[in-house]
Amino acid sequence: MNIKIKNTPDKYKIMADEIVLPLLELLQELKSLEEEVFKRNSELNAEKLILNIPANQNHPKWSGLMAEYESRYEEIAKGKVSENLMSKGCATHYSNPSEYFYVHSDDFLLEFTMQQPDMAIIIIHFSGATDMKHKFIVRQINKRWVVDEKYYGFADEAIWYSDSI
């Protein structure tokens, strides 16, 4: 991982570790949960064949798995993600590779920008099927740094799309 501090006065540069490391830990936890749920869902899909459940129908245990996924996702995010961002939904996808697959490697560029004492912008550039980027707006709310907004974009575009955590 390469961290690049951009457009940040010296007095805020020391905040980078305090803000970036917890964000990366959060993304790692969400990545691990998503991968676990993807694996468990794949096992349910394989079991559907044995139980003669049509491919277009859910396994009887699928709803329980999704409820568990959402509950655990919310628990991980608690105190680390704002209510504002959580209101956009969470645990809405699980795939392989996972949403935050890049945190497991050092093959991404992280840009840290902080110009106000209570807000930082972190942009992570990564390569998957295509070159992409995530933007996280981290704010200090009630004396805690929390992810308050998330966006995604394509590497060669200046446009950002609002996203859920």
OpenMM code with the backbone's topology and positions (N, CA, C; nanometers):
from openmm import Vec3, app, unit

residues = "MET ASN ILE LYS ILE LYS ASN THR PRO ASP LYS TYR LYS ILE MET ALA ASP GLU ILE VAL LEU PRO LEU LEU GLU LEU LEU GLN GLU LEU LYS SER LEU GLU GLU GLU VAL PHE LYS ARG ASN SER GLU LEU ASN ALA GLU LYS LEU ILE LEU ASN ILE PRO ALA ASN GLN ASN HIS PRO LYS TRP SER GLY LEU MET ALA GLU TYR GLU SER ARG TYR GLU GLU ILE ALA LYS GLY LYS VAL SER GLU ASN LEU MET SER LYS GLY CYS ALA THR HIS TYR SER ASN PRO SER GLU TYR PHE TYR VAL HIS SER ASP ASP PHE LEU LEU GLU PHE THR MET GLN GLN PRO ASP MET ALA ILE ILE ILE ILE HIS PHE SER GLY ALA THR ASP MET LYS HIS LYS PHE ILE VAL ARG GLN ILE ASN LYS ARG TRP VAL VAL ASP GLU LYS TYR TYR GLY PHE ALA ASP GLU ALA ILE TRP TYR SER ASP SER ILE".split()
positions = [
    Vec3(0.0852, -0.1174, 0.0000),
    Vec3(0.0000, 0.0000, 0.0000),
    Vec3(0.0897, 0.1236, 0.0000),
    Vec3(0.0491, 0.2182, -0.0783),
    Vec3(0.1202, 0.3439, -0.0880),
    Vec3(0.0266, 0.4537, -0.0383),
    Vec3(0.0660, 0.5258, 0.0663),
    Vec3(-0.0154, 0.6359, 0.1175),
    Vec3(0.0444, 0.7666, 0.0684),
    Vec3(-0.0405, 0.8461, 0.0066),
    Vec3(0.0003, 0.9759, -0.0456),
    Vec3(-0.0827, 1.0823, 0.0257),
    Vec3(-0.0155, 1.1738, 0.0931),
    Vec3(-0.0851, 1.2820, 0.1615),
    Vec3(-0.0892, 1.3998, 0.0649),
    Vec3(-0.2131, 1.4450, 0.0353),
    Vec3(-0.2325, 1.5514, -0.0635),
    Vec3(-0.3044, 1.6704, -0.0015),
    Vec3(-0.2652, 1.7895, -0.0422),
    Vec3(-0.3355, 1.9128, -0.0055),
    Vec3(-0.3706, 1.9180, 0.1433),
    Vec3(-0.2766, 1.8794, 0.2260),
    Vec3(-0.3012, 1.8726, 0.3703),
    Vec3(-0.1976, 1.9575, 0.4435),
    Vec3(-0.2414, 2.0572, 0.5193),
    Vec3(-0.1471, 2.1365, 0.5983),
    Vec3(-0.0712, 2.0475, 0.6971),
    Vec3(0.0483, 2.0884, 0.7308),
    Vec3(0.1328, 2.0106, 0.8218),
    Vec3(0.0625, 1.9745, 0.9517),
    Vec3(-0.0189, 2.0659, 1.0040),
    Vec3(-0.0832, 2.0414, 1.1342),
    Vec3(-0.1808, 1.9234, 1.1292),
    Vec3(-0.2276, 1.8838, 1.0089),
    Vec3(-0.3204, 1.7714, 0.9972),
    Vec3(-0.2537, 1.6429, 0.9476),
    Vec3(-0.1317, 1.6529, 0.8988),
    Vec3(-0.0640, 1.5339, 0.8447),
    Vec3(-0.0487, 1.4237, 0.9495),
    Vec3(-0.0314, 1.4640, 1.0746),
    Vec3(-0.0151, 1.3642, 1.1807),
    Vec3(-0.1432, 1.2849, 1.2066),
    Vec3(-0.2555, 1.3334, 1.1552),
    Vec3(-0.3839, 1.2653, 1.1746),
    Vec3(-0.4021, 1.1461, 1.0797),
    Vec3(-0.3186, 1.1354, 0.9792),
    Vec3(-0.3366, 1.0318, 0.8769),
    Vec3(-0.3465, 0.8924, 0.9388),
    Vec3(-0.2515, 0.8547, 1.0224),
    Vec3(-0.2552, 0.7199, 1.0807),
    Vec3(-0.3783, 0.6994, 1.1687),
    Vec3(-0.4131, 0.8019, 1.2460),
    Vec3(-0.5276, 0.7914, 1.3372),
    Vec3(-0.6587, 0.7683, 1.2611),
    Vec3(-0.6669, 0.8173, 1.1388),
    Vec3(-0.7891, 0.8061, 1.0607),
    Vec3(-0.7827, 0.6903, 0.9605),
    Vec3(-0.6690, 0.6736, 0.8945),
    Vec3(-0.6561, 0.5729, 0.7887),
    Vec3(-0.6561, 0.4305, 0.8436),
    Vec3(-0.5782, 0.4039, 0.9477),
    Vec3(-0.5668, 0.2660, 0.9979),
    Vec3(-0.7010, 0.2081, 1.0441),
    Vec3(-0.7829, 0.2821, 1.1211),
    Vec3(-0.9148, 0.2275, 1.1569),
    Vec3(-1.0045, 0.2038, 1.0351),
    Vec3(-0.9951, 0.2903, 0.9335),
    Vec3(-1.0736, 0.2682, 0.8121),
    Vec3(-1.0312, 0.1375, 0.7460),
    Vec3(-0.9015, 0.1153, 0.7330),
    Vec3(-0.8540, -0.0081, 0.6698),
    Vec3(-0.8928, -0.1317, 0.7514),
    Vec3(-0.8916, -0.1193, 0.8836),
    Vec3(-0.9356, -0.2308, 0.9689),
    Vec3(-1.0836, -0.2597, 0.9470),
    Vec3(-1.1647, -0.1545, 0.9364),
    Vec3(-1.3077, -0.1706, 0.9094),
    Vec3(-1.3282, -0.2413, 0.7757),
    Vec3(-1.2603, -0.1958, 0.6728),
    Vec3(-1.2746, -0.2566, 0.5403),
    Vec3(-1.2290, -0.4023, 0.5411),
    Vec3(-1.1246, -0.4335, 0.6183),
    Vec3(-1.0769, -0.5724, 0.6287),
    Vec3(-1.1826, -0.6605, 0.6952),
    Vec3(-1.2455, -0.6105, 0.8005),
    Vec3(-1.3508, -0.6874, 0.8675),
    Vec3(-1.4697, -0.7107, 0.7750),
    Vec3(-1.5099, -0.6067, 0.7022),
    Vec3(-1.6221, -0.6207, 0.6092),
    Vec3(-1.5876, -0.7163, 0.4955),
    Vec3(-1.4643, -0.7104, 0.4487),
    Vec3(-1.4169, -0.8013, 0.3442),
    Vec3(-1.4246, -0.9463, 0.3920),
    Vec3(-1.3761, -0.9728, 0.5105),
    Vec3(-1.3766, -1.1090, 0.5647),
    Vec3(-1.5189, -1.1616, 0.5812),
    Vec3(-1.6079, -1.0769, 0.6318),
    Vec3(-1.7478, -1.1178, 0.6484),
    Vec3(-1.8105, -1.1472, 0.5127),
    Vec3(-1.7893, -1.0602, 0.4162),
    Vec3(-1.8474, -1.0797, 0.2836),
    Vec3(-1.7966, -1.2100, 0.2207),
    Vec3(-1.6682, -1.2378, 0.2348),
    Vec3(-1.6129, -1.3613, 0.1795),
    Vec3(-1.6713, -1.4843, 0.2482),
    Vec3(-1.6894, -1.4753, 0.3807),
    Vec3(-1.7501, -1.5871, 0.4543),
    Vec3(-1.8931, -1.6123, 0.4057),
    Vec3(-1.9712, -1.5063, 0.3896),
    Vec3(-2.1103, -1.5213, 0.3464),
    Vec3(-2.1161, -1.5732, 0.2031),
    Vec3(-2.0269, -1.5271, 0.1187),
    Vec3(-2.0222, -1.5773, -0.0192),
    Vec3(-1.9958, -1.7285, -0.0189),
    Vec3(-1.9016, -1.7716, 0.0633),
    Vec3(-1.8677, -1.9140, 0.0716),
    Vec3(-1.9865, -1.9951, 0.1247),
    Vec3(-2.0479, -1.9454, 0.2296),
    Vec3(-2.1616, -2.0171, 0.2880),
    Vec3(-2.2794, -2.0223, 0.1908),
    Vec3(-2.3019, -1.9146, 0.1149),
    Vec3(-2.4086, -1.9141, 0.0163),
    Vec3(-2.3779, -2.0127, -0.0962),
    Vec3(-2.2522, -2.0212, -0.1357),
    Vec3(-2.2125, -2.1183, -0.2387),
    Vec3(-2.2399, -2.2610, -0.1916),
    Vec3(-2.2156, -2.2854, -0.0636),
    Vec3(-2.2434, -2.4180, -0.0070),
    Vec3(-2.3937, -2.4458, -0.0076),
    Vec3(-2.4739, -2.3433, 0.0231),
    Vec3(-2.6197, -2.3606, 0.0171),
    Vec3(-2.6641, -2.3898, -0.1262),
    Vec3(-2.6042, -2.3210, -0.2218),
    Vec3(-2.6396, -2.3451, -0.3624),
    Vec3(-2.6047, -2.4874, -0.4050),
    Vec3(-2.4925, -2.5374, -0.3574),
    Vec3(-2.4544, -2.6752, -0.3893),
    Vec3(-2.5525, -2.7733, -0.3253),
    Vec3(-2.5979, -2.7405, -0.2061),
    Vec3(-2.6935, -2.8262, -0.1359),
    Vec3(-2.8299, -2.8280, -0.2049),
    Vec3(-2.8631, -2.7183, -0.2736),
    Vec3(-2.9906, -2.7135, -0.3457),
    Vec3(-2.9998, -2.8260, -0.4489),
    Vec3(-2.8899, -2.8587, -0.5124),
    Vec3(-2.8891, -2.9682, -0.6103),
    Vec3(-2.9287, -3.1001, -0.5442),
    Vec3(-2.8717, -3.1251, -0.4278),
    Vec3(-2.8995, -3.2492, -0.3546),
    Vec3(-3.0459, -3.2539, -0.3101),
    Vec3(-3.0993, -3.1383, -0.2708),
    Vec3(-3.2369, -3.1311, -0.2216),
    Vec3(-3.3394, -3.1127, -0.3338),
    Vec3(-3.2927, -3.1105, -0.4567),
    Vec3(-3.3794, -3.0913, -0.5747),
    Vec3(-3.4573, -2.9600, -0.5695),
    Vec3(-3.3918, -2.8559, -0.5218),
    Vec3(-3.4525, -2.7227, -0.5205),
    Vec3(-3.4146, -2.6557, -0.6524),
    Vec3(-3.5107, -2.6058, -0.7271),
    Vec3(-3.4802, -2.5411, -0.8553),
    Vec3(-3.3807, -2.4253, -0.8388),
    Vec3(-3.2980, -2.4059, -0.9372),
    Vec3(-3.1936, -2.3036, -0.9331),
    Vec3(-3.2491, -2.1634, -0.9110),
    Vec3(-3.3716, -2.1385, -0.9594),
    Vec3(-3.4290, -2.0044, -0.9458),
    Vec3(-3.4950, -1.9806, -0.8098),
    Vec3(-3.4889, -2.0771, -0.7200),
    Vec3(-3.5466, -2.0613, -0.5862),
    Vec3(-3.4354, -2.0554, -0.4827),
    Vec3(-3.4641, -1.9869, -0.3739),
    Vec3(-3.3664, -1.9775, -0.2650),
    Vec3(-3.3689, -2.1029, -0.1797),
    Vec3(-3.2548, -2.1336, -0.1249),
    Vec3(-3.2439, -2.2406, -0.0259),
    Vec3(-3.3238, -2.1970, 0.0969),
    Vec3(-3.3894, -2.2903, 0.1668),
    Vec3(-3.4671, -2.2529, 0.2862),
    Vec3(-3.3846, -2.1793, 0.3926),
    Vec3(-3.2539, -2.2024, 0.3965),
    Vec3(-3.1688, -2.1375, 0.4966),
    Vec3(-3.1128, -2.0033, 0.4479),
    Vec3(-3.1409, -1.9662, 0.3236),
    Vec3(-3.0826, -1.8442, 0.2674),
    Vec3(-3.1272, -1.7191, 0.3430),
    Vec3(-3.2551, -1.7083, 0.3752),
    Vec3(-3.3052, -1.5898, 0.4468),
    Vec3(-3.2369, -1.5738, 0.5823),
    Vec3(-3.2152, -1.6841, 0.6498),
    Vec3(-3.1449, -1.6794, 0.7782),
    Vec3(-3.0010, -1.6338, 0.7616),
    Vec3(-2.9368, -1.6804, 0.6558),
    Vec3(-2.7992, -1.6385, 0.6280),
    Vec3(-2.7944, -1.4885, 0.6019),
    Vec3(-2.8909, -1.4379, 0.5251),
    Vec3(-2.8927, -1.2942, 0.4941),
    Vec3(-2.9209, -1.2104, 0.6191),
    Vec3(-3.0089, -1.2593, 0.7059),
    Vec3(-3.0380, -1.1880, 0.8311),
    Vec3(-2.9127, -1.1841, 0.9191),
    Vec3(-2.8421, -1.2958, 0.9253),
    Vec3(-2.7176, -1.3013, 1.0028),
    Vec3(-2.6136, -1.2066, 0.9430),
    Vec3(-2.6033, -1.2071, 0.8111),
    Vec3(-2.5085, -1.1205, 0.7414),
    Vec3(-2.5345, -0.9737, 0.7750),
    Vec3(-2.6583, -0.9309, 0.7636),
    Vec3(-2.6911, -0.7919, 0.7914),
    Vec3(-2.6634, -0.7571, 0.9377),
    Vec3(-2.6990, -0.8468, 1.0284),
    Vec3(-2.6781, -0.8230, 1.1710),
    Vec3(-2.5282, -0.8102, 1.2027),
    Vec3(-2.4482, -0.8999, 1.1501),
    Vec3(-2.3041, -0.8953, 1.1757),
    Vec3(-2.2398, -0.7740, 1.1084),
    Vec3(-2.2874, -0.7380, 0.9904),
    Vec3(-2.2375, -0.6206, 0.9187),
    Vec3(-2.2624, -0.4956, 1.0021),
    Vec3(-2.3856, -0.4845, 1.0531),
    Vec3(-2.4208, -0.3692, 1.1359),
    Vec3(-2.3370, -0.3645, 1.2626),
    Vec3(-2.3101, -0.4800, 1.3197),
    Vec3(-2.2286, -0.4861, 1.4415),
    Vec3(-2.0857, -0.4393, 1.4144),
    Vec3(-2.0295, -0.4815, 1.3020),
    Vec3(-1.8945, -0.4380, 1.2641),
    Vec3(-1.8923, -0.2870, 1.2415),
    Vec3(-1.9949, -0.2348, 1.1760),
    Vec3(-2.0003, -0.0930, 1.1406),
    Vec3(-2.0328, -0.0022, 1.2597),
    Vec3(-2.0917, -0.0594, 1.3629),
    Vec3(-2.1363, 0.0189, 1.4783),
    Vec3(-2.0206, 0.1001, 1.5378),
    Vec3(-2.0430, 0.2306, 1.5483),
    Vec3(-1.9417, 0.3188, 1.6045),
    Vec3(-1.8322, 0.3572, 1.5063),
    Vec3(-1.8343, 0.2985, 1.3862),
    Vec3(-1.7316, 0.3269, 1.2860),
    Vec3(-1.7905, 0.3896, 1.1603),
    Vec3(-1.9215, 0.3755, 1.1449),
    Vec3(-1.9929, 0.4278, 1.0283),
    Vec3(-2.1094, 0.5113, 1.0813),
    Vec3(-2.1291, 0.6278, 1.0221),
    Vec3(-2.2356, 0.7171, 1.0690),
    Vec3(-2.3734, 0.6614, 1.0370),
    Vec3(-2.4725, 0.7101, 1.1110),
    Vec3(-2.6111, 0.6727, 1.0825),
    Vec3(-2.6505, 0.7198, 0.9427),
    Vec3(-2.5969, 0.8325, 0.9013),
    Vec3(-2.6225, 0.8855, 0.7678),
    Vec3(-2.5856, 0.7822, 0.6609),
    Vec3(-2.4665, 0.7272, 0.6699),
    Vec3(-2.4230, 0.6290, 0.5695),
    Vec3(-2.4956, 0.4961, 0.5871),
    Vec3(-2.5196, 0.4544, 0.7093),
    Vec3(-2.5912, 0.3282, 0.7324),
    Vec3(-2.7333, 0.3347, 0.6782),
    Vec3(-2.7915, 0.4549, 0.6748),
    Vec3(-2.9278, 0.4675, 0.6243),
    Vec3(-2.9381, 0.4361, 0.4752),
    Vec3(-2.8255, 0.4348, 0.4056),
    Vec3(-2.8249, 0.3995, 0.2631),
    Vec3(-2.8266, 0.2479, 0.2429),
    Vec3(-2.8165, 0.1743, 0.3519),
    Vec3(-2.8184, 0.0285, 0.3444),
    Vec3(-2.6803, -0.0294, 0.3672),
    Vec3(-2.6802, -0.1535, 0.4068),
    Vec3(-2.5537, -0.2238, 0.4260),
    Vec3(-2.5773, -0.3711, 0.3960),
    Vec3(-2.4720, -0.4432, 0.3807),
    Vec3(-2.4806, -0.5868, 0.3514),
    Vec3(-2.5706, -0.6121, 0.2317),
    Vec3(-2.5540, -0.5300, 0.1299),
    Vec3(-2.6395, -0.5416, 0.0125),
    Vec3(-2.5785, -0.6272, -0.0969),
    Vec3(-2.4577, -0.6744, -0.0755),
    Vec3(-2.3919, -0.7565, -0.1762),
    Vec3(-2.2915, -0.8492, -0.1091),
    Vec3(-2.2625, -0.9555, -0.1750),
    Vec3(-2.1545, -1.0451, -0.1345),
    Vec3(-2.1085, -1.1116, -0.2628),
    Vec3(-1.9815, -1.1042, -0.2867),
    Vec3(-1.9309, -1.1572, -0.4127),
    Vec3(-1.7866, -1.2017, -0.3982),
    Vec3(-1.7368, -1.2567, -0.5044),
    Vec3(-1.5981, -1.2984, -0.5101),
    Vec3(-1.5391, -1.2405, -0.6378),
    Vec3(-1.4494, -1.1446, -0.6320),
    Vec3(-1.3892, -1.0921, -0.5095),
    Vec3(-1.4853, -1.0005, -0.4334),
    Vec3(-1.4548, -0.9805, -0.3078),
    Vec3(-1.5392, -0.8973, -0.2226),
    Vec3(-1.5213, -0.7493, -0.2569),
    Vec3(-1.6091, -0.6679, -0.2061),
    Vec3(-1.6071, -0.5235, -0.2327),
    Vec3(-1.4716, -0.4611, -0.1991),
    Vec3(-1.4147, -0.5000, -0.0869),
    Vec3(-1.2901, -0.4391, -0.0405),
    Vec3(-1.1735, -0.5381, -0.0477),
    Vec3(-1.1716, -0.6200, -0.1517),
    Vec3(-1.0696, -0.7240, -0.1681),
    Vec3(-0.9283, -0.6671, -0.1624),
    Vec3(-0.9130, -0.5440, -0.2030),
    Vec3(-0.7803, -0.4834, -0.2156),
    Vec3(-0.7097, -0.4633, -0.0817),
    Vec3(-0.7828, -0.4572, 0.0299),
    Vec3(-0.7171, -0.4313, 0.1581),
    Vec3(-0.6289, -0.5477, 0.2019),
    Vec3(-0.6480, -0.6622, 0.1416),
    Vec3(-0.5673, -0.7801, 0.1768),
    Vec3(-0.4303, -0.7766, 0.1091),
    Vec3(-0.4138, -0.6860, 0.0149),
    Vec3(-0.2869, -0.6777, -0.0567),
    Vec3(-0.2269, -0.5391, -0.0359),
    Vec3(-0.1103, -0.5209, -0.0873),
    Vec3(-0.0480, -0.3891, -0.0833),
    Vec3(-0.0582, -0.3210, -0.2190),
    Vec3(-0.1437, -0.3758, -0.3051),
    Vec3(-0.1517, -0.3291, -0.4427),
    Vec3(-0.2621, -0.2250, -0.4606),
    Vec3(-0.2544, -0.1190, -0.3813),
    Vec3(-0.3483, -0.0084, -0.3985),
    Vec3(-0.2817, 0.1202, -0.3526),
    Vec3(-0.3327, 0.2301, -0.4032),
    Vec3(-0.2832, 0.3622, -0.3662),
    Vec3(-0.3891, 0.4308, -0.2815),
    Vec3(-0.3491, 0.4835, -0.1700),
    Vec3(-0.4407, 0.5537, -0.0808),
    Vec3(-0.3989, 0.7000, -0.0739),
    Vec3(-0.4927, 0.7892, -0.1020),
    Vec3(-0.4681, 0.9331, -0.0916),
    Vec3(-0.5434, 0.9869, 0.0303),
    Vec3(-0.4724, 1.0607, 0.1121),
    Vec3(-0.5300, 1.1205, 0.2336),
    Vec3(-0.5274, 1.2716, 0.2180),
    Vec3(-0.6423, 1.3353, 0.2364),
    Vec3(-0.6528, 1.4806, 0.2310),
    Vec3(-0.7308, 1.5276, 0.3526),
    Vec3(-0.6747, 1.6241, 0.4226),
    Vec3(-0.7440, 1.6802, 0.5388),
    Vec3(-0.7163, 1.8298, 0.5417),
    Vec3(-0.8229, 1.9098, 0.5336),
    Vec3(-0.8074, 2.0540, 0.5361),
    Vec3(-0.8896, 2.1180, 0.6475),
    Vec3(-0.9682, 2.0374, 0.7166),
    Vec3(-1.0508, 2.0846, 0.8285),
    Vec3(-1.0235, 1.9937, 0.9477),
    Vec3(-1.0385, 2.0432, 1.0682),
    Vec3(-1.0072, 1.9610, 1.1855),
    Vec3(-1.1036, 1.8452, 1.2090),
    Vec3(-1.2195, 1.8470, 1.1438),
    Vec3(-1.3193, 1.7439, 1.1711),
    Vec3(-1.3588, 1.6617, 1.0478),
    Vec3(-1.2791, 1.6681, 0.9401),
    Vec3(-1.3141, 1.5930, 0.8201),
    Vec3(-1.1884, 1.5575, 0.7405),
    Vec3(-1.1868, 1.4344, 0.6914),
    Vec3(-1.0777, 1.3893, 0.6043),
    Vec3(-1.1391, 1.3162, 0.4854),
    Vec3(-1.0694, 1.3209, 0.3744),
    Vec3(-1.1115, 1.2503, 0.2539),
    Vec3(-1.0046, 1.1464, 0.2220),
    Vec3(-1.0490, 1.0239, 0.2056),
    Vec3(-0.9575, 0.9154, 0.1726),
    Vec3(-1.0043, 0.8541, 0.0414),
    Vec3(-0.9152, 0.8534, -0.0551),
    Vec3(-0.9450, 0.7938, -0.1851),
    Vec3(-0.8521, 0.6751, -0.2033),
    Vec3(-0.9112, 0.5610, -0.2362),
    Vec3(-0.8336, 0.4394, -0.2580),
    Vec3(-0.8472, 0.4001, -0.4043),
    Vec3(-0.7349, 0.3927, -0.4726),
    Vec3(-0.7296, 0.3511, -0.6135),
    Vec3(-0.6898, 0.2035, -0.6155),
    Vec3(-0.7631, 0.1228, -0.6919),
    Vec3(-0.7333, -0.0203, -0.6976),
    Vec3(-0.7708, -0.0757, -0.8339),
    Vec3(-0.7193, -0.1935, -0.8630),
    Vec3(-0.7504, -0.2606, -0.9896),
    Vec3(-0.8233, -0.3899, -0.9616),
    Vec3(-0.9344, -0.4059, -1.0288),
    Vec3(-1.0097, -0.5306, -1.0245),
    Vec3(-1.0314, -0.5711, -1.1682),
    Vec3(-1.1547, -0.5912, -1.2063),
    Vec3(-1.1855, -0.6169, -1.3469),
    Vec3(-1.1525, -0.4927, -1.4290),
    Vec3(-1.1594, -0.3769, -1.3640),
    Vec3(-1.1237, -0.2498, -1.4251),
    Vec3(-1.0604, -0.1630, -1.3173),
    Vec3(-0.9927, -0.0578, -1.3560),
    Vec3(-0.9324, 0.0320, -1.2573),
    Vec3(-1.0425, 0.1180, -1.1959),
    Vec3(-1.0490, 0.1150, -1.0631),
    Vec3(-1.1572, 0.1824, -0.9908),
    Vec3(-1.0994, 0.2612, -0.8743),
    Vec3(-1.1908, 0.3292, -0.8048),
    Vec3(-1.1529, 0.4018, -0.6844),
    Vec3(-1.2731, 0.4132, -0.5909),
    Vec3(-1.2445, 0.4152, -0.4624),
    Vec3(-1.3447, 0.4412, -0.3592),
    Vec3(-1.3053, 0.5709, -0.2901),
    Vec3(-1.4056, 0.6503, -0.2574),
    Vec3(-1.3803, 0.7721, -0.1804),
    Vec3(-1.4609, 0.7631, -0.0517),
    Vec3(-1.3928, 0.7835, 0.0600),
    Vec3(-1.4550, 0.7815, 0.1917),
    Vec3(-1.4408, 0.9196, 0.2540),
    Vec3(-1.5519, 0.9752, 0.2991),
    Vec3(-1.5501, 1.0997, 0.3752),
    Vec3(-1.5610, 1.0581, 0.5215),
    Vec3(-1.4558, 1.0871, 0.5965),
    Vec3(-1.4505, 1.0495, 0.7374),
    Vec3(-1.4654, 1.1782, 0.8187),
    Vec3(-1.5614, 1.1762, 0.9095),
    Vec3(-1.5880, 1.2951, 0.9903),
    Vec3(-1.5749, 1.2613, 1.1392),
    Vec3(-1.5405, 1.3619, 1.2145),
    Vec3(-1.5395, 1.3460, 1.3589),
    Vec3(-1.6781, 1.3858, 1.4094),
    Vec3(-1.7500, 1.2874, 1.4596),
    Vec3(-1.8852, 1.3080, 1.5113),
    Vec3(-1.8873, 1.2559, 1.6543),
    Vec3(-1.9283, 1.3401, 1.7470),
    Vec3(-1.9289, 1.3029, 1.8894),
    Vec3(-1.7922, 1.2510, 1.9338),
    Vec3(-1.6877, 1.3210, 1.8905),
    Vec3(-1.5480, 1.2918, 1.9284),
    Vec3(-1.4977, 1.1568, 1.8771),
    Vec3(-1.5636, 1.1025, 1.7741),
    Vec3(-1.5202, 0.9762, 1.7132),
    Vec3(-1.5083, 0.9968, 1.5627),
    Vec3(-1.4063, 0.9366, 1.5026),
    Vec3(-1.3919, 0.9403, 1.3576),
    Vec3(-1.4768, 0.8289, 1.2990),
    Vec3(-1.5722, 0.8654, 1.2132),
    Vec3(-1.6608, 0.7679, 1.1508),
    Vec3(-1.6692, 0.7949, 1.0009),
    Vec3(-1.6924, 0.6890, 0.9258),
    Vec3(-1.7133, 0.7029, 0.7822),
    Vec3(-1.8541, 0.7575, 0.7639),
    Vec3(-1.8647, 0.8732, 0.7000),
    Vec3(-1.9933, 0.9399, 0.6866),
    Vec3(-2.0485, 0.9352, 0.5445),
    Vec3(-1.9612, 0.9217, 0.4470),
    Vec3(-2.0040, 0.9126, 0.3077),
    Vec3(-1.9098, 0.8186, 0.2342),
    Vec3(-1.9637, 0.7523, 0.1318),
    Vec3(-1.8807, 0.6664, 0.0473),
    Vec3(-1.9250, 0.6838, -0.0968),
    Vec3(-1.8266, 0.6847, -0.1853),
    Vec3(-1.8513, 0.6975, -0.3285),
    Vec3(-1.7617, 0.5979, -0.4015),
    Vec3(-1.7990, 0.5660, -0.5235),
    Vec3(-1.7104, 0.4880, -0.6089),
    Vec3(-1.6969, 0.5594, -0.7421),
    Vec3(-1.5905, 0.5288, -0.8123),
    Vec3(-1.5683, 0.5890, -0.9425),
    Vec3(-1.4742, 0.5029, -1.0242),
    Vec3(-1.4621, 0.5389, -1.1480),
    Vec3(-1.3712, 0.4693, -1.2387),
    Vec3(-1.2456, 0.5534, -1.2524),
    Vec3(-1.1322, 0.4864, -1.2614),
    Vec3(-1.0031, 0.5536, -1.2550),
    Vec3(-0.9888, 0.6683, -1.3538),
    Vec3(-1.0418, 0.6528, -1.4720),
    Vec3(-1.0219, 0.7541, -1.5758),
    Vec3(-1.1336, 0.8577, -1.5819),
    Vec3(-1.2206, 0.8606, -1.4818),
    Vec3(-1.3304, 0.9567, -1.4783),
    Vec3(-1.3210, 1.0459, -1.3547),
    Vec3(-1.3725, 1.1664, -1.3661),
    Vec3(-1.3771, 1.2580, -1.2522),
    Vec3(-1.5093, 1.2467, -1.1766),
    Vec3(-1.6028, 1.1680, -1.2285),
    Vec3(-1.7362, 1.1535, -1.1700),
    Vec3(-1.7312, 1.0558, -1.0522),
    Vec3(-1.8013, 1.0919, -0.9449),
    Vec3(-1.8165, 1.0039, -0.8291),
    Vec3(-1.9633, 0.9649, -0.8168),
    Vec3(-1.9884, 0.8391, -0.7819),
    Vec3(-2.1238, 0.7873, -0.7648),
    Vec3(-2.1449, 0.7543, -0.6181),
    Vec3(-2.2539, 0.8035, -0.5621),
    Vec3(-2.2854, 0.7783, -0.4221),
    Vec3(-2.3037, 0.6286, -0.4004),
    Vec3(-2.2574, 0.5791, -0.2872),
    Vec3(-2.2582, 0.4356, -0.2614),
    Vec3(-2.2872, 0.4097, -0.1142),
    Vec3(-2.3263, 0.2884, -0.0836),
    Vec3(-2.3445, 0.2456, 0.0549),
    Vec3(-2.2135, 0.1826, 0.1019),
    Vec3(-2.2011, 0.1659, 0.2297),
    Vec3(-2.0790, 0.1069, 0.2841),
    Vec3(-2.0778, -0.0401, 0.2501),
] * unit.nanometer
topology = app.Topology()
chain = topology.addChain("A")
for resn in residues:
    res = topology.addResidue(resn, chain)
    for name in ("N", "CA", "C"):
        topology.addAtom(name, app.Element.getBySymbol(name[0]), res)
